[in-house]
Amino acid sequence: MKTFGEIAPFEILQPAHQRVPFLFSSPHSGAVYPDDFINQTKLDSLSIRLSEDAFIHQLFFGVVEKGASLIFSNVPRAYVDLNRAAFELDQRLFKDKLPSHLVIHSPRVEVGLGTIPRIVALGRDIYDDVIGLDDAISRINNFYFPFHRALESLLTDLVKKYGYAVLIDCHSMPSDSNAFSQTRQADFILGNRHGISCAHELTLAATQFLEQQGFNVVLNDPYQGGYITEHYGAPSLHKHALQIEINRSLYMDEALIKPTGNFAMIQSILMQLADHLMSLPDQYFFPYHIAAE
């Protein structure tokens, strides 16, 4: 088991020459589980990975060759969730009384999926007992804040260079989720915070391209975009953010957490999607176009 002393908590891949104002992020595909965390959890080595967006960053490696940047976490979501506000903390998880200024109440906290998660997917408890607040603060200071400082810096640099920046926040979703309201299971769910986190044309282009490939695409239901999309999607500041959720059954064996024979095909389609989005005219992004769903 590697530790974060041996591997970077997150990585940034950048082309020799950034040719487009696009940044792709994968905050939930980290798979480095530190020994101290493994000793804390009651879950086995497979169950602890249930919330992980396994292999998502690998699906998007090719964007770097196309002139875009990619940032991805090596820290697992079960350890610290980078797609939350810094202090969405769940009192039920801690033996210490949480100071009021460190608590952000949210529906995600209520179900146990705060910045320091209490559960993984399928509602399985991560810990046998409560943990110390110092542990949580250490994780947030050492892993959460550095990731977000890097993400903010990358977007700011793109805006300075190009006049705007586009963030594609990449995630996966379990195929057996019963949360979908659609008759047919979604292959992709695009989240734009109900039309306010990015230019309308970006969402439309992504939707049309994926539908033309034969996929079922759903918008904002049930995933409208998490903290990253909400926080960094600011078209009035020339920063556009679109979340993409990919059905895991398209590219991996969910029980074994291993890529399937379709992995390369889905990777190729996603690179075609990236090409399509990165070829959109600049005028779509400034002045920006916002339209209701």
C-alpha positions in Angstrom: 0.0 0.0 0.0 1.5 3.3 -1.1 1.3 6.4 1.1 1.0 10.0 0.1 4.7 10.4 1.0 5.4 8.2 -2.0 2.9 9.6 -4.4 1.5 13.0 -5.1 -2.0 13.6 -3.6 -3.1 15.1 -7.0 -1.5 15.4 -10.4 -1.7 18.0 -13.2 -1.0 17.0 -16.8 -0.4 19.8 -19.1 0.6 19.9 -22.8 3.8 21.4 -23.9 1.7 24.1 -25.5 -1.8 24.7 -24.2 -3.8 25.3 -27.3 -7.3 25.6 -25.9 -8.8 27.2 -22.8 -10.1 23.8 -21.5 -9.3 22.1 -18.2 -10.6 18.6 -17.4 -10.8 17.5 -13.8 -11.4 14.2 -12.0 -11.7 14.7 -8.3 -13.1 11.3 -7.4 -10.9 8.8 -9.3 -8.2 8.6 -6.6 -7.2 5.1 -5.6 -4.3 5.6 -3.2 -5.5 4.4 0.2 -3.1 5.2 3.0 -2.3 2.6 5.6 -3.7 4.6 8.5 -7.0 4.9 6.7 -7.1 1.2 5.9 -6.6 0.5 9.6 -9.5 2.8 10.5 -12.1 1.5 8.1 -14.3 -1.5 8.8 -14.7 -2.2 5.0 -12.7 -4.6 2.9 -10.4 -3.5 0.1 -13.1 -3.7 -2.5 -16.0 -2.2 -0.6 -14.0 0.8 0.4 -13.8 1.6 -3.3 -17.6 1.7 -4.0 -17.7 5.5 -4.1 -14.6 5.8 -6.3 -14.9 7.1 -9.9 -12.6 4.4 -11.0 -10.5 5.0 -14.1 -12.2 8.2 -15.0 -9.0 10.2 -15.3 -7.6 7.5 -17.5 -10.5 7.8 -19.9 -9.5 11.5 -20.3 -5.7 11.2 -20.5 -5.9 11.9 -24.2 -7.1 15.5 -23.8 -3.5 16.5 -22.9 -2.3 15.5 -26.4 -5.1 17.6 -27.8 -3.8 20.7 -26.1 -5.9 20.8 -22.9 -5.0 20.3 -19.2 -6.1 17.5 -16.8 -6.1 17.6 -13.1 -6.9 14.5 -11.1 -6.8 13.4 -7.5 -4.9 10.4 -6.2 -6.7 10.8 -2.9 -9.8 8.5 -2.7 -13.2 10.1 -2.2 -13.8 7.9 0.9 -10.9 9.7 2.6 -11.7 13.2 1.6 -14.2 14.4 -0.9 -12.9 17.2 -3.1 -16.3 17.9 -4.7 -17.7 19.4 -1.5 -17.4 22.7 0.3 -14.4 22.6 2.7 -16.4 22.0 5.8 -19.4 20.0 5.0 -18.9 17.9 8.1 -21.2 15.4 9.7 -21.4 15.6 13.5 -22.4 11.9 13.7 -18.9 11.0 12.5 -16.9 12.9 15.1 -16.2 12.3 18.8 -15.5 16.1 19.2 -18.2 18.8 19.2 -17.9 20.5 15.9 -17.3 24.3 16.1 -20.3 26.1 14.4 -18.0 28.0 12.1 -16.7 24.7 10.6 -20.1 23.2 9.8 -21.9 23.7 6.5 -25.3 21.9 6.6 -26.3 20.3 3.3 -28.3 17.4 2.0 -25.0 15.7 1.3 -24.0 15.8 4.9 -27.4 14.5 5.9 -26.9 11.3 3.9 -23.3 10.8 5.2 -21.5 12.1 2.1 -19.8 15.2 3.4 -16.2 16.4 2.9 -15.1 13.6 5.2 -17.6 10.9 4.2 -19.3 8.7 6.8 -20.4 6.2 4.2 -19.5 4.8 0.8 -22.0 3.9 -1.9 -24.9 1.6 -1.0 -25.0 3.3 2.5 -22.1 1.2 4.0 -20.5 2.8 7.0 -16.8 3.4 6.5 -15.9 3.4 10.2 -16.7 1.2 13.3 -16.6 4.2 15.5 -16.3 8.0 15.6 -13.1 9.7 14.5 -11.2 12.8 15.8 -11.8 16.2 14.4 -8.0 16.8 14.1 -7.9 13.9 11.6 -10.5 15.6 9.4 -8.9 19.0 9.6 -5.5 17.5 8.6 -7.1 15.8 5.6 -8.7 19.1 4.5 -5.6 21.2 5.0 -3.2 18.7 3.4 -5.3 17.5 0.4 -8.5 19.5 -0.1 -7.1 23.0 -0.1 -4.1 22.3 -2.2 -6.2 20.7 -4.9 -8.6 23.6 -5.0 -5.8 26.2 -5.0 -4.3 24.4 -8.0 -7.7 24.2 -9.8 -8.4 27.9 -9.2 -4.9 28.8 -10.4 -5.2 26.8 -13.6 -8.6 28.4 -14.5 -7.3 31.9 -13.7 -4.3 31.3 -16.0 -6.6 30.2 -18.8 -8.8 33.3 -18.4 -5.8 35.5 -18.5 -4.5 33.8 -21.7 -7.7 33.2 -23.6 -10.3 35.5 -22.1 -12.3 32.6 -20.8 -11.9 29.1 -19.4 -14.0 25.9 -19.7 -13.9 23.3 -16.9 -15.2 19.8 -17.7 -15.7 18.0 -14.3 -15.6 14.3 -15.0 -17.4 11.6 -12.9 -18.9 8.2 -13.0 -22.2 6.8 -11.7 -23.3 3.3 -10.7 -25.5 1.6 -13.3 -27.9 0.2 -10.7 -28.8 3.6 -9.2 -32.6 3.8 -8.6 -32.4 7.6 -8.5 -33.0 8.2 -12.2 -36.5 9.4 -13.1 -36.0 8.4 -16.7 -37.7 5.3 -18.1 -34.4 4.2 -19.8 -31.3 4.2 -17.7 -29.0 7.1 -18.5 -25.7 6.6 -20.2 -24.6 10.1 -19.4 -25.9 12.8 -17.1 -24.8 16.4 -17.8 -24.9 18.9 -15.0 -24.9 22.6 -15.5 -26.6 23.7 -12.3 -29.9 24.1 -14.2 -28.4 26.3 -16.9 -26.3 28.7 -14.9 -22.8 27.2 -14.7 -21.8 27.4 -18.4 -22.8 28.7 -21.8 -25.9 27.1 -23.1 -24.1 26.1 -26.3 -21.6 24.0 -24.4 -24.3 21.8 -22.8 -26.2 21.6 -26.1 -23.1 20.5 -28.0 -22.2 17.8 -25.5 -25.8 16.5 -25.5 -26.2 16.4 -29.3 -22.8 14.7 -29.8 -23.5 12.0 -27.3 -27.0 11.4 -28.6 -25.7 11.1 -32.1 -23.5 8.3 -30.8 -26.6 6.5 -29.6 -26.4 7.2 -25.9 -29.2 8.2 -23.6 -28.3 11.6 -22.2 -30.1 13.2 -19.2 -29.7 16.8 -18.0 -29.4 17.7 -14.3 -31.4 14.7 -13.1 -30.4 13.7 -10.5 -26.9 15.2 -10.8 -26.9 18.9 -11.5 -23.3 19.4 -10.7 -21.5 19.3 -7.4 -19.5 21.9 -5.5 -16.9 22.2 -8.2 -19.4 23.0 -10.9 -21.3 25.3 -8.6 -18.2 27.1 -7.3 -16.1 27.4 -10.5 -19.0 27.8 -13.0 -19.2 31.6 -13.2 -19.9 32.7 -16.8 -20.1 36.3 -15.7 -16.4 35.9 -14.8 -15.7 34.0 -18.1 -15.4 30.7 -16.3 -17.7 27.9 -17.6 -18.2 24.5 -15.8 -20.0 21.4 -17.0 -20.2 18.2 -15.1 -20.3 14.9 -16.9 -21.4 11.6 -15.3 -20.7 8.4 -17.1 -22.5 5.2 -16.5 -19.9 2.8 -15.1 -21.3 -0.2 -16.9 -20.2 1.4 -20.2 -16.5 0.8 -19.5 -16.0 -1.3 -16.3 -17.0 -4.3 -14.3 -18.5 -2.7 -11.3 -18.3 -5.7 -9.1 -14.6 -6.3 -9.6 -13.7 -2.6 -10.3 -11.9 -3.5 -13.5 -12.0 -2.1 -17.0 -13.9 -4.1 -19.6 -13.3 -4.7 -23.3 -15.4 -1.5 -24.0 -12.9 0.7 -22.2 -11.0 1.7 -25.3 -14.2 2.4 -27.3 -15.6 4.7 -24.6 -12.3 6.4 -24.3 -12.2 7.0 -28.1 -15.8 8.4 -28.0 -14.9 10.7 -25.1 -11.9 12.0 -27.0 -14.1 12.7 -30.0 -16.5 14.6 -27.6 -13.5 16.6 -26.3 -12.5 17.5 -29.9 -16.1 18.6 -30.6 -16.3 20.8 -27.5 -12.9 22.3 -27.9 -13.8 23.3 -31.5 -16.7 25.5 -30.4 -16.5 29.1 -31.4 -15.1 31.6 -28.9 -18.1 33.8 -29.2 -20.2 31.1 -27.4 -18.2 31.8 -24.2 -17.9 35.6 -24.3 -20.2 37.3 -24.3 -21.6 34.2 -22.7 -25.1 32.8 -23.5 -27.2 31.5 -20.7 -30.5 29.8 -21.4 -33.0 28.1 -19.2 -33.3 24.3 -19.6 
